Amino acid sequence: MDVERWIAYFGRNRSNRPEPDWRAPIVLAPEVVPPLVRSLEQFRLGDGGGPASLIAWNAESFRSSTASTRTAVDLWFAEEREHARLLGAAVARFGGRRIESHWSFRVFCLLRRWLGVRFELTILLLTEIVSTAYYRVMRRHARDEPLRAMCRLILRDEAGHLAFHRDRLAGAARAGRVRHGRPWEVRFRALGLAAATMLWLNHAPALRALGASAAEYYGDVWLELTRFIRSLRLGRARSGSRVGFAEAA
């Protein structure tokens, strides 16, 4: 992929990011706040609050393939750290605390370390997809404007991250290193639904308290998986960097 174009994109994406008004009055019902805070605390840890870098045992093989690749990966994870900052501000707004560990996060990191960088990148991609569904459902139902503003900022970044991954995979397909046919799609969707279920197990109380349902959440996950697969196959036929960069920008 055209890494230099992505470096330019990440640089531009740092601009025009209005900070949510964290001091605005809280209008959520009192019974909504406790499950919401627990969800935000966990998301802050997983979304850039932990090791904001590639941590697979062989991650350096991907990160150091070129100097530009290292820079692009660093910029990608810098945005993840920004998500953790925003989520930390939301946690503080609702009187929560910054947790340093959670069982699901420990499992997440172990899988990333043990299974190699290719699988780590797949796990991170699927996490971006299911997180997009989470933030979209939260933005749709939350009546708290600072929380909605945070979701808008993070969703903007996630769209770029998904396009970045799509560009990378489309380039690998054009080079003949991988195929994204029906068997790949079945595995990808199965892993995506597994990731979605892990998220739902941890965050269903918050989404339900806001007024969302399991059917709505899983419908958004399925839609995001479908969009990614379709755009990946389109990017394989065209210039992946052009497709991904244009849609992310």
Contacts in CASP RR format, 6 or more apart in sequence:
PFRMAT RR
TARGET T0000
AUTHOR 0000-0000-0000
METHOD contacts of the structure
MODEL  1
MDVERWIAYFGRNRSNRPEPDWRAPIVLAPEVVPPLVRSLEQFRLGDGGG
PASLIAWNAESFRSSTASTRTAVDLWFAEEREHARLLGAAVARFGGRRIE
SHWSFRVFCLLRRWLGVRFELTILLLTEIVSTAYYRVMRRHARDEPLRAM
CRLILRDEAGHLAFHRDRLAGAARAGRVRHGRPWEVRFRALGLAAATMLW
LNHAPALRALGASAAEYYGDVWLELTRFIRSLRLGRARSGSRVGFAEAA
1 167 0 8 1.000
1 168 0 8 1.000
1 170 0 8 1.000
1 171 0 8 1.000
1 240 0 8 1.000
1 241 0 8 1.000
2 167 0 8 1.000
2 241 0 8 1.000
2 245 0 8 1.000
3 66 0 8 1.000
3 68 0 8 1.000
3 69 0 8 1.000
3 71 0 8 1.000
3 72 0 8 1.000
4 68 0 8 1.000
5 241 0 8 1.000
5 245 0 8 1.000
6 72 0 8 1.000
6 75 0 8 1.000
6 164 0 8 1.000
6 167 0 8 1.000
6 241 0 8 1.000
6 245 0 8 1.000
7 68 0 8 1.000
7 71 0 8 1.000
7 72 0 8 1.000
7 75 0 8 1.000
9 160 0 8 1.000
9 245 0 8 1.000
9 248 0 8 1.000
9 249 0 8 1.000
10 72 0 8 1.000
10 75 0 8 1.000
10 76 0 8 1.000
10 78 0 8 1.000
10 79 0 8 1.000
11 75 0 8 1.000
12 249 0 8 1.000
13 79 0 8 1.000
13 156 0 8 1.000
13 157 0 8 1.000
13 160 0 8 1.000
17 153 0 8 1.000
18 149 0 8 1.000
20 86 0 8 1.000
20 89 0 8 1.000
20 90 0 8 1.000
20 145 0 8 1.000
20 146 0 8 1.000
20 147 0 8 1.000
20 149 0 8 1.000
20 150 0 8 1.000
20 153 0 8 1.000
21 145 0 8 1.000
21 146 0 8 1.000
21 149 0 8 1.000
22 89 0 8 1.000
22 90 0 8 1.000
22 92 0 8 1.000
22 93 0 8 1.000
22 146 0 8 1.000
24 144 0 8 1.000
24 145 0 8 1.000
24 146 0 8 1.000
26 33 0 8 1.000
26 93 0 8 1.000
26 94 0 8 1.000
26 144 0 8 1.000
27 143 0 8 1.000
27 144 0 8 1.000
28 36 0 8 1.000
28 142 0 8 1.000
28 143 0 8 1.000
28 144 0 8 1.000
31 209 0 8 1.000
32 209 0 8 1.000
32 210 0 8 1.000
33 94 0 8 1.000
35 205 0 8 1.000
35 206 0 8 1.000
35 208 0 8 1.000
35 209 0 8 1.000
36 94 0 8 1.000
36 206 0 8 1.000
36 209 0 8 1.000
36 210 0 8 1.000
37 91 0 8 1.000
37 94 0 8 1.000
37 95 0 8 1.000
37 96 0 8 1.000
38 205 0 8 1.000
38 206 0 8 1.000
39 202 0 8 1.000
39 203 0 8 1.000
39 205 0 8 1.000
39 206 0 8 1.000
39 207 0 8 1.000
40 87 0 8 1.000
40 88 0 8 1.000
40 90 0 8 1.000
40 91 0 8 1.000
40 94 0 8 1.000
40 96 0 8 1.000
40 206 0 8 1.000
41 91 0 8 1.000
41 96 0 8 1.000
41 97 0 8 1.000
41 98 0 8 1.000
41 99 0 8 1.000
42 99 0 8 1.000
42 102 0 8 1.000
42 104 0 8 1.000
42 105 0 8 1.000
42 202 0 8 1.000
42 203 0 8 1.000
43 87 0 8 1.000
43 131 0 8 1.000
43 134 0 8 1.000
43 203 0 8 1.000
44 84 0 8 1.000
44 87 0 8 1.000
44 88 0 8 1.000
44 91 0 8 1.000
44 98 0 8 1.000
44 99 0 8 1.000
45 84 0 8 1.000
45 99 0 8 1.000
45 100 0 8 1.000
45 101 0 8 1.000
45 102 0 8 1.000
45 105 0 8 1.000
46 84 0 8 1.000
46 105 0 8 1.000
46 108 0 8 1.000
47 80 0 8 1.000
47 83 0 8 1.000
47 84 0 8 1.000
47 87 0 8 1.000
47 131 0 8 1.000
47 154 0 8 1.000
48 77 0 8 1.000
48 80 0 8 1.000
48 81 0 8 1.000
48 83 0 8 1.000
48 84 0 8 1.000
49 80 0 8 1.000
49 81 0 8 1.000
49 84 0 8 1.000
50 84 0 8 1.000
50 105 0 8 1.000
51 109 0 8 1.000
52 77 0 8 1.000
52 78 0 8 1.000
52 80 0 8 1.000
52 81 0 8 1.000
52 84 0 8 1.000
53 59 0 8 1.000
53 73 0 8 1.000
53 77 0 8 1.000
54 62 0 8 1.000
54 63 0 8 1.000
54 73 0 8 1.000
54 77 0 8 1.000
54 112 0 8 1.000
54 117 0 8 1.000
54 120 0 8 1.000
54 121 0 8 1.000
55 109 0 8 1.000
55 112 0 8 1.000
55 113 0 8 1.000
55 120 0 8 1.000
56 112 0 8 1.000
56 113 0 8 1.000
56 115 0 8 1.000
56 116 0 8 1.000
56 117 0 8 1.000
56 119 0 8 1.000
56 120 0 8 1.000
57 113 0 8 1.000
57 114 0 8 1.000
57 116 0 8 1.000
58 116 0 8 1.000
58 117 0 8 1.000
59 116 0 8 1.000
59 117 0 8 1.000
59 120 0 8 1.000
61 117 0 8 1.000
62 69 0 8 1.000
62 73 0 8 1.000
62 117 0 8 1.000
62 121 0 8 1.000
63 69 0 8 1.000
63 70 0 8 1.000
63 73 0 8 1.000
64 70 0 8 1.000
72 164 0 8 1.000
76 161 0 8 1.000
76 164 0 8 1.000
79 157 0 8 1.000
79 161 0 8 1.000
82 157 0 8 1.000
83 154 0 8 1.000
83 157 0 8 1.000
86 150 0 8 1.000
86 153 0 8 1.000
86 154 0 8 1.000
87 150 0 8 1.000
88 98 0 8 1.000
89 150 0 8 1.000
90 146 0 8 1.000
90 147 0 8 1.000
90 150 0 8 1.000
91 97 0 8 1.000
91 98 0 8 1.000
93 146 0 8 1.000
102 202 0 8 1.000
104 198 0 8 1.000
104 201 0 8 1.000
104 202 0 8 1.000
108 123 0 8 1.000
108 127 0 8 1.000
111 119 0 8 1.000
111 120 0 8 1.000
111 123 0 8 1.000
112 119 0 8 1.000
112 120 0 8 1.000
112 123 0 8 1.000
112 124 0 8 1.000
113 120 0 8 1.000
115 123 0 8 1.000
121 165 0 8 1.000
121 168 0 8 1.000
122 191 0 8 1.000
123 195 0 8 1.000
124 165 0 8 1.000
125 162 0 8 1.000
125 165 0 8 1.000
126 188 0 8 1.000
126 191 0 8 1.000
126 192 0 8 1.000
126 195 0 8 1.000
127 195 0 8 1.000
128 158 0 8 1.000
128 161 0 8 1.000
128 162 0 8 1.000
128 165 0 8 1.000
129 162 0 8 1.000
129 192 0 8 1.000
129 195 0 8 1.000
129 221 0 8 1.000
129 224 0 8 1.000
129 225 0 8 1.000
129 228 0 8 1.000
130 192 0 8 1.000
130 195 0 8 1.000
130 196 0 8 1.000
130 199 0 8 1.000
130 221 0 8 1.000
130 224 0 8 1.000
131 154 0 8 1.000
131 158 0 8 1.000
131 199 0 8 1.000
132 155 0 8 1.000
132 158 0 8 1.000
132 159 0 8 1.000
132 162 0 8 1.000
132 220 0 8 1.000
132 224 0 8 1.000
133 196 0 8 1.000
133 217 0 8 1.000
133 219 0 8 1.000
133 220 0 8 1.000
133 221 0 8 1.000
133 223 0 8 1.000
133 224 0 8 1.000
134 199 0 8 1.000
134 203 0 8 1.000
134 207 0 8 1.000
134 217 0 8 1.000
135 151 0 8 1.000
135 154 0 8 1.000
135 155 0 8 1.000
135 158 0 8 1.000
136 151 0 8 1.000
136 155 0 8 1.000
136 220 0 8 1.000
137 207 0 8 1.000
137 210 0 8 1.000
137 212 0 8 1.000
137 216 0 8 1.000
137 217 0 8 1.000
137 220 0 8 1.000
138 147 0 8 1.000
138 148 0 8 1.000
138 151 0 8 1.000
138 206 0 8 1.000
138 207 0 8 1.000
138 210 0 8 1.000
138 212 0 8 1.000
139 148 0 8 1.000
139 151 0 8 1.000
139 152 0 8 1.000
139 155 0 8 1.000
140 212 0 8 1.000
141 207 0 8 1.000
141 210 0 8 1.000
141 211 0 8 1.000
141 212 0 8 1.000
142 148 0 8 1.000
142 151 0 8 1.000
142 210 0 8 1.000
159 247 0 8 1.000
159 248 0 8 1.000
160 244 0 8 1.000
160 247 0 8 1.000
160 248 0 8 1.000
162 224 0 8 1.000
162 228 0 8 1.000
162 248 0 8 1.000
163 231 0 8 1.000
163 243 0 8 1.000
163 244 0 8 1.000
163 245 0 8 1.000
163 247 0 8 1.000
163 248 0 8 1.000
164 244 0 8 1.000
164 248 0 8 1.000
166 228 0 8 1.000
166 231 0 8 1.000
166 232 0 8 1.000
166 235 0 8 1.000
166 240 0 8 1.000
166 243 0 8 1.000
166 244 0 8 1.000
167 235 0 8 1.000
167 240 0 8 1.000
167 241 0 8 1.000
167 243 0 8 1.000
167 244 0 8 1.000
167 245 0 8 1.000
169 178 0 8 1.000
169 180 0 8 1.000
169 232 0 8 1.000
170 232 0 8 1.000
170 235 0 8 1.000
170 236 0 8 1.000
170 240 0 8 1.000
170 243 0 8 1.000
171 236 0 8 1.000
171 240 0 8 1.000
172 178 0 8 1.000
173 179 0 8 1.000
173 180 0 8 1.000
173 232 0 8 1.000
173 236 0 8 1.000
174 236 0 8 1.000
174 240 0 8 1.000
178 184 0 8 1.000
180 229 0 8 1.000
180 232 0 8 1.000
180 233 0 8 1.000
180 236 0 8 1.000
185 229 0 8 1.000
188 225 0 8 1.000
188 229 0 8 1.000
189 225 0 8 1.000
189 229 0 8 1.000
192 221 0 8 1.000
192 225 0 8 1.000
193 218 0 8 1.000
193 221 0 8 1.000
196 217 0 8 1.000
196 218 0 8 1.000
196 221 0 8 1.000
200 207 0 8 1.000
200 214 0 8 1.000
200 217 0 8 1.000
200 218 0 8 1.000
204 214 0 8 1.000
207 217 0 8 1.000
231 243 0 8 1.000
231 244 0 8 1.000
231 247 0 8 1.000
234 243 0 8 1.000
235 243 0 8 1.000
235 244 0 8 1.000
END
